[in-house]
Amino acid sequence: MTAIRLLLVDDDPLVRAGLSLMLGGAEDIEIVGEAADGAEVEALSDRTRPDVVLMDIRMPSVDGLTATERLRARPDAPQVVVLTTFHADEQVLRALRAGAAGFVLKDTPPAEILAAVRRVAAGEPVLSPAVTRRLMDRAAGAAADTRRVRARERVGVLNDRETEVAVAVGRGLSNAEIAGTLFMSVATVKTHVSRILAKLDLNNRVQIALLAYDAGLLEEAGGEPS
């Protein structure tokens, strides 16, 4: 079994030490590096080649949001899980839009943080559609109408089948569940998801879900995530 290479980024040395002790004991996790600020992330990522970065969102010099944006814009970027002390935060939503695969609270039980790292390493998001919906609702405001127009323009490049898959992803369905709902094979679902990511210049399922919410696709389909 190949170990998941994990990079820890947090300005608090006690938090880093705790995470290292907590996660480094797992047989399938290898802590390949630690950083105290987002400014260190790109260079350290180049040296250590992590699969997953556990990223604090608030740091004094370069915050986790900026570091996530920079990292996820690079080719072959590692997955990012944001660490935060807040359940619903505008910065968390911005990090998700920038390509983070999800977020975990700093007081999350160790087993759940470990599960989150494993999930994103396997290419799965680590937040439920219900949590995503709360984040979207919190961020709703004067910019919501503008986001809706822009999002609808972007999803306009999708064909009908791809739009159905995007809605299903927004509802939090797995590939197997989408296959059963839309009467196609899992392999076909994966192909559609890959095409959606490419057409919309996105890099994970969370971003598909956010764009589907922004465009109002779930409302039009008559369902909200549970």
Solvent accessible surface area in square Angstrom, and as a share of the most:
residue,aa,sasa,rsa
1,M,189,0.85
2,T,126,0.73
3,A,29,0.23
4,I,25,0.13
5,R,80,0.29
6,L,0,0.00
7,L,0,0.00
8,L,0,0.00
9,V,1,0.00
10,D,0,0.00
11,D,58,0.30
12,D,56,0.29
13,P,83,0.52
14,L,145,0.72
15,V,42,0.24
16,R,37,0.14
17,A,58,0.45
18,G,36,0.34
19,L,12,0.06
20,S,31,0.20
21,L,152,0.76
22,M,60,0.27
23,L,0,0.00
24,G,36,0.34
25,G,68,0.65
26,A,18,0.14
27,E,163,0.73
28,D,19,0.10
29,I,10,0.05
30,E,80,0.36
31,I,43,0.22
32,V,27,0.16
33,G,15,0.14
34,E,76,0.34
35,A,1,0.01
36,A,38,0.30
37,D,15,0.08
38,G,4,0.04
39,A,61,0.48
40,E,75,0.34
41,V,0,0.00
42,E,50,0.23
43,A,55,0.43
44,L,18,0.09
45,S,8,0.05
46,D,61,0.31
47,R,174,0.63
48,T,18,0.10
49,R,162,0.59
50,P,11,0.07
51,D,62,0.32
52,V,0,0.00
53,V,0,0.00
54,L,0,0.00
55,M,0,0.00
56,D,4,0.02
57,I,2,0.01
58,R,103,0.38
59,M,16,0.07
60,P,111,0.70
61,S,85,0.55
62,V,24,0.14
63,D,37,0.19
64,G,0,0.00
65,L,4,0.02
66,T,42,0.24
67,A,2,0.01
68,T,0,0.00
69,E,72,0.32
70,R,111,0.41
71,L,1,0.00
72,R,23,0.08
73,A,86,0.67
74,R,80,0.29
75,P,122,0.77
76,D,143,0.74
77,A,24,0.19
78,P,13,0.08
79,Q,43,0.19
80,V,0,0.00
81,V,0,0.00
82,V,0,0.00
83,L,2,0.01
84,T,1,0.01
85,T,89,0.52
86,F,99,0.41
87,H,131,0.58
88,A,25,0.19
89,D,17,0.09
90,E,90,0.40
91,Q,42,0.19
92,V,0,0.00
93,L,2,0.01
94,R,112,0.41
95,A,0,0.00
96,L,0,0.00
97,R,76,0.28
98,A,22,0.17
99,G,0,0.00
100,A,0,0.00
101,A,4,0.03
102,G,0,0.00
103,F,18,0.08
104,V,14,0.08
105,L,27,0.13
106,K,69,0.29
107,D,122,0.63
108,T,22,0.13
109,P,70,0.44
110,P,74,0.46
111,A,75,0.58
112,E,102,0.46
113,I,3,0.01
114,L,29,0.14
115,A,46,0.35
116,A,6,0.05
117,V,0,0.00
118,R,97,0.35
119,R,109,0.40
120,V,1,0.01
121,A,41,0.32
122,A,75,0.58
123,G,49,0.47
124,E,80,0.36
125,P,34,0.22
126,V,19,0.11
127,L,24,0.12
128,S,50,0.32
129,P,27,0.17
130,A,32,0.25
131,V,34,0.19
132,T,6,0.03
133,R,60,0.22
134,R,136,0.50
135,L,2,0.01
136,M,8,0.04
137,D,83,0.43
138,R,157,0.57
139,A,22,0.17
140,A,59,0.46
141,G,47,0.45
142,A,111,0.86
143,A,57,0.44
144,A,31,0.24
145,D,114,0.59
146,T,62,0.36
147,R,58,0.21
148,R,82,0.30
149,V,89,0.51
150,R,156,0.57
151,A,3,0.03
152,R,101,0.37
153,E,121,0.54
154,R,101,0.37
155,V,15,0.08
156,G,59,0.57
157,V,84,0.48
158,L,16,0.08
159,N,76,0.39
160,D,123,0.64
161,R,84,0.31
162,E,2,0.01
163,T,38,0.22
164,E,74,0.33
165,V,0,0.00
166,A,3,0.02
167,V,12,0.07
168,A,4,0.03
169,V,9,0.05
170,G,1,0.01
171,R,76,0.28
172,G,41,0.39
173,L,47,0.23
174,S,52,0.33
175,N,35,0.18
176,A,65,0.51
177,E,90,0.40
178,I,0,0.00
179,A,9,0.07
180,G,52,0.50
181,T,73,0.42
182,L,26,0.13
183,F,183,0.76
184,M,29,0.13
185,S,63,0.41
186,V,60,0.35
187,A,69,0.54
188,T,54,0.32
189,V,0,0.00
190,K,110,0.47
191,T,58,0.33
192,H,20,0.09
193,V,12,0.07
194,S,67,0.43
195,R,127,0.46
196,I,0,0.00
197,L,38,0.19
198,A,80,0.62
199,K,94,0.40
200,L,8,0.04
201,D,129,0.67
202,L,25,0.12
203,N,56,0.29
204,N,18,0.09
205,R,40,0.15
206,V,6,0.03
207,Q,17,0.08
208,I,2,0.01
209,A,11,0.08
210,L,4,0.02
211,L,14,0.07
212,A,1,0.01
213,Y,8,0.03
214,D,13,0.07
215,A,0,0.00
216,G,1,0.01
217,L,14,0.07
218,L,2,0.01
219,E,99,0.44
220,E,113,0.51
221,A,53,0.41
222,G,70,0.67
223,G,21,0.20
224,E,92,0.41
225,P,16,0.10
226,S,120,0.78
